């Protein structure tokens, strides 16, 4: 039964990603654009950038109760971040109820078509270790990167599977990094990217936390960090550089002045 559920979710992921894949924006700007896939209108999934829930990097704080910040605070997990993020934004992904509900929250990452990958990662609001049951959900299947390469093979990197190759522990935050070679199946260094998305489709019946939600920040593509919904280059840099595919026909429309996107089909909408 469990295996059948996993296969169903894998197939669902293929449809969800195919129906909300953005074409290259031709400006070399990496963006992380949230969406929800909810064909039955259950209203049990969410995906949104929100101010005040991200990993703080030089964030203003008040220790005196005055009318303006008198100091700054940086979580040890995110000593570097996206320098365009002035509102401490975090990406909330949630799925309420059972995993079997065919619905998901997620985000499409644009501006990556044609690149080769050396590193993937994000910061996650969670204490001590990715396996800790406290804090954001970090399961084998969600939140996960779905990377489709130009040969139309889709590669998966879950939060807990494969285990991250790097983990920076902060005060309630973790910075996780993966080598693309550890994806399933592995991504070879010469493979060119067709699309990348983040999918969250595990509900509150999935342990070890049974939380059904995660807060991410500073999405890392080859050391470039994106921690805001703003348009821009995603030019936060790290100090040390140490989706499923289908041929479904898609209707395109203009999403914004800089992004040409796919018109929402059958329960997919941008958030």
Secondary structure in CASP SS format (residue, H / E / C, confidence):
PFRMAT SS
TARGET T0000
AUTHOR 0000-0000-0000
METHOD secondary structure of the structure
MODEL  1
X C 1.00
X H 1.00
X H 1.00
X H 1.00
X H 1.00
X H 1.00
X H 1.00
X H 1.00
X H 1.00
X H 1.00
X H 1.00
X H 1.00
X H 1.00
X H 1.00
X H 1.00
X H 1.00
X H 1.00
X H 1.00
X H 1.00
X C 1.00
X C 1.00
X C 1.00
X C 1.00
X C 1.00
X C 1.00
X C 1.00
X C 1.00
X C 1.00
X C 1.00
X C 1.00
X E 1.00
X E 1.00
X E 1.00
X E 1.00
X E 1.00
X E 1.00
X E 1.00
X C 1.00
X C 1.00
X C 1.00
X C 1.00
X C 1.00
X C 1.00
X C 1.00
X E 1.00
X E 1.00
X E 1.00
X E 1.00
X E 1.00
X E 1.00
X C 1.00
X C 1.00
X C 1.00
X C 1.00
X C 1.00
X C 1.00
X C 1.00
X C 1.00
X E 1.00
X E 1.00
X E 1.00
X C 1.00
X C 1.00
X C 1.00
X C 1.00
X C 1.00
X C 1.00
X C 1.00
X C 1.00
X C 1.00
X E 1.00
X E 1.00
X E 1.00
X C 1.00
X C 1.00
X H 1.00
X H 1.00
X H 1.00
X C 1.00
X C 1.00
X C 1.00
X C 1.00
X C 1.00
X C 1.00
X C 1.00
X C 1.00
X C 1.00
X C 1.00
X C 1.00
X E 1.00
X E 1.00
X E 1.00
X E 1.00
X E 1.00
X E 1.00
X C 1.00
X C 1.00
X C 1.00
X C 1.00
X C 1.00
X C 1.00
X C 1.00
X C 1.00
X E 1.00
X E 1.00
X E 1.00
X E 1.00
X E 1.00
X E 1.00
X E 1.00
X C 1.00
X C 1.00
X C 1.00
X C 1.00
X C 1.00
X E 1.00
X C 1.00
X C 1.00
X C 1.00
X E 1.00
X E 1.00
X E 1.00
X E 1.00
X E 1.00
X C 1.00
X C 1.00
X C 1.00
X C 1.00
X C 1.00
X C 1.00
X C 1.00
X C 1.00
X C 1.00
X C 1.00
X C 1.00
X C 1.00
X C 1.00
X C 1.00
X C 1.00
X C 1.00
X C 1.00
X C 1.00
X C 1.00
X E 1.00
X E 1.00
X E 1.00
X E 1.00
X E 1.00
X E 1.00
X C 1.00
X C 1.00
X C 1.00
X C 1.00
X E 1.00
X E 1.00
X E 1.00
X E 1.00
X E 1.00
X C 1.00
X C 1.00
X C 1.00
X C 1.00
X C 1.00
X C 1.00
X C 1.00
X E 1.00
X E 1.00
X E 1.00
X E 1.00
X C 1.00
X C 1.00
X C 1.00
X C 1.00
X E 1.00
X E 1.00
X E 1.00
X E 1.00
X E 1.00
X C 1.00
X H 1.00
X H 1.00
X H 1.00
X C 1.00
X E 1.00
X C 1.00
X C 1.00
X C 1.00
X C 1.00
X C 1.00
X C 1.00
X C 1.00
X E 1.00
X E 1.00
X E 1.00
X E 1.00
X E 1.00
X E 1.00
X E 1.00
X E 1.00
X E 1.00
X C 1.00
X C 1.00
X C 1.00
X C 1.00
X C 1.00
X C 1.00
X C 1.00
X C 1.00
X C 1.00
X C 1.00
X C 1.00
X C 1.00
X E 1.00
X E 1.00
X E 1.00
X E 1.00
X E 1.00
X E 1.00
X E 1.00
X E 1.00
X E 1.00
X C 1.00
X C 1.00
X E 1.00
X E 1.00
X E 1.00
X C 1.00
X C 1.00
X C 1.00
X C 1.00
X C 1.00
X C 1.00
X C 1.00
X C 1.00
X C 1.00
X E 1.00
X E 1.00
X C 1.00
X C 1.00
X C 1.00
X C 1.00
X C 1.00
X C 1.00
X C 1.00
X C 1.00
X C 1.00
X C 1.00
X C 1.00
X C 1.00
X C 1.00
X C 1.00
X E 1.00
X E 1.00
X E 1.00
X C 1.00
X C 1.00
X C 1.00
X C 1.00
X C 1.00
X E 1.00
X E 1.00
X E 1.00
X C 1.00
X C 1.00
X C 1.00
X C 1.00
X C 1.00
X E 1.00
X E 1.00
X E 1.00
X C 1.00
END
